[in-house]
Amino acid sequence: MAAFLLGAVLLIVQPQIVPSRPAINLTAETSSQSVQRELLKKTSQKNDFKESIHSNGSCQQLPQTIIIGVRKGGTRALLEMLSLHPDIAAAESEVHFFDWEDHYRNGLQWYIYQMPFSYPHQITVEKTPAYFTSPKVPERVYNMNQSMRLLLILRDPTERVLSDYTQVFYNHMQKHKPYPSIEQFLIKDGELNVDYKAINRSLYYVHMQNWLKYFPLDHIHIVDGDKLIKDPFPEIEKVERFLKLSPQINASNFYFNKTKGFYCLRDSGRERCLHESKGRAHPQVDIWLLEKLHEYFHEPNKKFFELVGRTFDWH
């Protein structure tokens, strides 16, 4: 009888849990917030987990989808376009939880606090482009959620290298700091400098192999970043299907801005474009140097196509 009364008391005082909606048909164990609590207790330095539940029924929860990269592949555009869907709740800033040690040591409790408040029917999404090329991230994501749905957006590797340089160049210019020309990074002793970090980030097959050690290919949807720029709607339709979302985004949500030179968004009559830092012109590069880059990426691209069973219109 005493045991029965104790069980009844524990049942009454147990806090209510707001269930999250998984992006796929997860098992009850992996999709419930009770499992999230256990993860928090194991990884957080403190075991005083407190759920952030708003009075309107929304709560902060672990993401069910992560945009893992690639840097300068169009991750911000992808996130903004995906946010047009009413069932998506997106973290505004790049969290860098899995790749920055100072953040990762804070545990999953801290990670949840970086997420937006979302309703039970919504999918929480965060994006950090550095995840794709960080060797330790795939295992860490896997340890958190083996059923995670991942979004990877890629562009022509050569174009990505030029965009990578352009971003760093403008960051220095804004701080009134000098920055070397792109040729000084790309050429070393008369040859292509394959140790340049921007080139390494474009070796997609190397990084993809690491992710496929932990996640099956059908859990990683690759968005064609070059097509997303030219005609975004078909690519977003594919993302909706991958995440098992109802088709809510349509062609009328996109319009081409001639002044900016790329597509902007229209949401409930409100128009918005990406930040002015997006779509910047690349530096002029000699044809022979571009050919060097195309030649260097030819074999890595071929290996990547074989790895994912798909080809892209890259040089």
C-alpha positions in Angstrom: 0.0 0.0 0.0 2.8 2.4 0.9 4.5 1.7 -2.4 1.2 2.4 -4.2 0.8 5.8 -2.4 4.4 6.7 -3.2 3.9 6.0 -6.9 0.7 8.0 -6.9 2.5 11.0 -5.4 5.3 10.8 -7.9 2.8 10.7 -10.7 1.0 13.8 -9.5 4.2 15.9 -9.0 5.8 14.9 -12.3 6.1 18.0 -14.5 4.2 18.1 -17.7 6.2 17.6 -20.8 5.4 19.3 -24.1 6.2 16.7 -26.9 8.2 17.8 -29.8 7.4 16.9 -33.4 10.1 14.8 -35.1 11.0 15.5 -38.7 10.7 11.8 -39.4 8.9 8.8 -37.9 11.2 8.4 -34.9 10.6 5.8 -32.2 8.8 7.0 -29.1 12.0 6.8 -27.1 14.1 9.0 -29.4 11.4 11.6 -30.0 10.2 12.2 -26.5 11.4 15.0 -24.3 12.1 12.5 -21.5 15.0 11.3 -23.6 16.1 14.8 -24.1 16.2 15.2 -20.3 18.4 12.2 -19.9 20.7 13.5 -22.6 20.9 16.8 -20.8 21.8 15.1 -17.5 24.6 13.1 -19.1 26.2 16.0 -21.0 25.5 19.1 -18.9 27.8 20.1 -16.1 24.7 20.6 -13.9 21.8 18.2 -13.4 19.3 20.9 -12.6 17.5 20.8 -16.0 14.7 23.2 -16.3 12.4 23.1 -19.3 11.7 26.4 -21.0 7.9 26.2 -21.6 6.0 29.4 -22.5 2.5 30.0 -21.2 1.3 29.9 -24.8 2.4 26.2 -25.1 5.6 26.8 -27.0 8.9 25.6 -25.7 12.6 25.4 -26.5 13.7 22.0 -27.7 16.6 20.2 -29.4 16.6 20.7 -33.2 15.2 17.9 -35.3 17.0 19.2 -38.4 20.4 20.8 -38.8 21.8 22.6 -41.8 25.4 21.4 -41.5 27.0 23.4 -44.4 28.8 24.1 -46.5 30.4 27.5 -45.8 29.6 30.0 -48.6 27.3 27.4 -50.1 24.1 29.3 -49.5 23.1 28.2 -45.9 21.6 31.6 -45.0 19.5 31.7 -48.1 18.3 28.1 -47.5 17.4 28.9 -43.9 15.5 32.1 -44.8 13.6 30.3 -47.6 12.8 27.3 -45.4 11.5 29.7 -42.7 8.7 30.7 -45.1 7.1 27.4 -44.0 4.8 27.9 -40.9 5.9 24.5 -39.5 9.5 25.6 -39.3 11.1 27.4 -36.2 14.6 28.5 -37.1 17.5 29.6 -34.8 18.6 33.0 -36.1 22.3 32.8 -35.2 24.9 30.2 -36.0 25.2 28.3 -32.8 28.6 26.5 -33.2 27.6 24.0 -30.5 29.2 20.9 -31.9 32.5 22.4 -33.3 33.4 25.0 -30.6 34.7 23.3 -27.5 33.7 26.2 -25.1 30.1 25.8 -26.4 30.1 22.0 -26.4 31.3 21.8 -22.8 28.2 23.8 -21.7 26.1 20.7 -22.5 22.7 20.2 -24.2 21.0 22.4 -21.7 22.9 25.4 -23.1 22.2 24.2 -26.7 18.5 24.2 -26.1 18.6 27.7 -24.7 20.0 28.8 -28.1 16.9 27.5 -29.9 13.8 29.5 -30.7 10.5 28.8 -28.9 8.4 26.5 -31.1 5.0 24.8 -30.9 4.7 21.0 -30.7 3.8 20.7 -34.4 6.9 22.7 -35.6 10.3 21.5 -36.6 13.2 23.3 -34.9 16.2 24.0 -37.3 19.6 25.4 -36.7 22.4 26.1 -39.1 26.2 26.2 -38.7 28.1 25.8 -41.9 31.3 24.9 -40.2 29.8 21.6 -39.0 30.3 19.9 -42.4 34.1 20.3 -42.4 34.7 19.7 -38.7 35.9 16.1 -38.1 34.5 15.7 -34.6 31.0 17.0 -35.4 29.3 14.0 -37.1 29.9 11.7 -34.0 28.7 14.4 -31.6 25.5 14.9 -33.6 25.0 11.2 -33.8 25.4 10.8 -30.0 22.7 13.4 -29.5 20.2 12.0 -32.1 20.9 9.1 -34.4 17.8 9.9 -36.4 18.7 13.5 -37.1 17.7 14.8 -40.6 20.6 16.8 -42.1 20.6 19.5 -44.8 23.8 20.1 -46.8 23.9 22.8 -49.5 26.8 22.7 -52.0 28.0 24.9 -54.8 30.6 24.5 -57.6 33.8 24.0 -55.5 35.7 26.7 -57.5 32.9 29.2 -57.0 32.8 28.3 -53.3 36.6 29.0 -53.0 36.2 32.5 -54.5 33.2 33.2 -52.3 35.2 32.1 -49.2 38.0 34.5 -50.1 35.5 37.3 -50.9 33.9 37.1 -47.4 37.2 37.3 -45.5 38.4 40.1 -47.8 35.4 42.3 -47.1 35.6 41.5 -43.4 39.1 42.9 -43.4 38.1 45.9 -45.5 35.3 46.8 -43.1 37.9 46.9 -40.3 40.2 48.9 -42.5 42.8 46.1 -42.4 44.8 45.2 -45.5 44.3 41.7 -47.0 46.4 39.9 -49.6 45.1 39.3 -53.1 43.5 35.9 -53.8 46.5 35.0 -56.0 48.8 35.1 -53.0 46.6 32.4 -51.3 46.1 30.3 -54.4 49.6 30.2 -55.7 52.7 28.9 -53.9 56.1 28.3 -55.6 54.4 28.6 -58.9 51.8 25.9 -58.2 48.3 25.7 -56.8 48.5 26.0 -53.0 46.4 23.0 -52.0 47.1 23.8 -48.3 44.8 26.9 -48.6 41.9 26.3 -46.2 39.4 27.5 -48.7 40.4 24.8 -51.1 40.2 22.1 -48.4 36.7 23.1 -47.6 35.7 22.4 -51.2 36.9 18.8 -51.1 33.4 17.6 -50.4 34.0 13.9 -50.7 36.6 14.0 -47.9 34.1 15.5 -45.4 31.1 13.6 -46.7 32.9 10.3 -46.0 33.1 11.3 -42.3 29.4 12.0 -42.1 28.5 8.7 -43.8 30.3 6.9 -41.0 27.5 7.9 -38.7 24.4 8.7 -40.9 22.9 6.9 -43.8 22.8 8.8 -47.1 19.0 9.0 -46.9 19.3 11.1 -43.8 21.3 13.7 -45.6 19.6 15.9 -48.2 22.0 17.7 -50.6 20.6 21.0 -51.9 22.1 22.2 -55.1 23.3 25.7 -54.2 23.8 26.8 -57.8 20.3 25.9 -58.7 18.9 27.5 -55.5 20.4 30.8 -56.7 19.0 30.6 -60.2 15.6 29.0 -59.5 14.9 28.5 -55.7 11.4 27.1 -55.7 12.1 23.6 -57.1 15.0 23.1 -54.6 12.8 24.2 -51.7 10.1 21.8 -52.8 12.6 19.0 -52.5 13.5 20.1 -49.0 9.9 20.1 -48.0 9.5 16.5 -49.1 12.7 15.5 -47.3 11.5 16.9 -44.0 8.0 15.5 -44.6 6.4 19.0 -44.5 3.1 19.8 -46.1 3.6 21.8 -49.3 3.2 25.3 -48.1 5.9 27.3 -49.9 5.1 28.2 -53.5 6.6 30.0 -56.5 4.9 33.3 -55.5 7.1 33.4 -52.4 10.1 34.3 -54.6 10.7 37.2 -56.9 13.9 38.3 -58.7 15.4 41.6 -57.6 17.1 43.1 -60.6 19.0 45.6 -58.5 20.5 43.0 -56.2 20.8 40.4 -58.9 19.3 37.5 -57.0 15.9 36.2 -55.7 14.3 37.8 -52.7 11.4 36.5 -50.6 7.7 37.5 -50.3 5.9 36.4 -47.2 2.3 37.4 -46.5 2.7 40.5 -48.7 6.0 41.5 -46.9 9.1 41.5 -49.1 12.6 40.9 -47.8 16.0 40.2 -49.2 19.2 38.7 -47.8 21.8 41.0 -46.2 23.9 43.2 -48.5 26.9 41.0 -47.6 25.3 38.2 -49.7 25.9 38.1 -53.5 29.0 40.1 -53.5 31.1 40.1 -56.7 34.0 37.7 -56.7 37.5 39.0 -57.4 38.8 38.9 -61.0 41.0 35.8 -61.4 43.1 34.9 -64.4 41.7 32.2 -66.7 44.8 30.0 -66.2 44.3 30.0 -62.4 40.6 29.1 -62.7 41.6 26.2 -65.0 44.1 25.1 -62.3 41.3 25.0 -59.8 38.9 23.2 -62.2 41.6 20.6 -62.9 42.4 20.1 -59.2 38.8 19.6 -58.3 38.0 17.2 -61.2 38.9 14.0 -59.4 37.5 14.9 -56.0 34.3 15.9 -57.6 34.1 12.6 -59.4 34.6 10.7 -56.2 31.9 12.8 -54.5 29.4 12.0 -57.3 30.1 8.3 -56.9 29.8 8.6 -53.1 26.3 10.2 -53.2 25.1 8.6 -56.4 24.3 11.9 -58.0 26.0 14.4 -60.3 26.1 18.2 -60.3 26.8 20.7 -63.0 30.3 21.7 -61.8 33.4 22.2 -63.9 
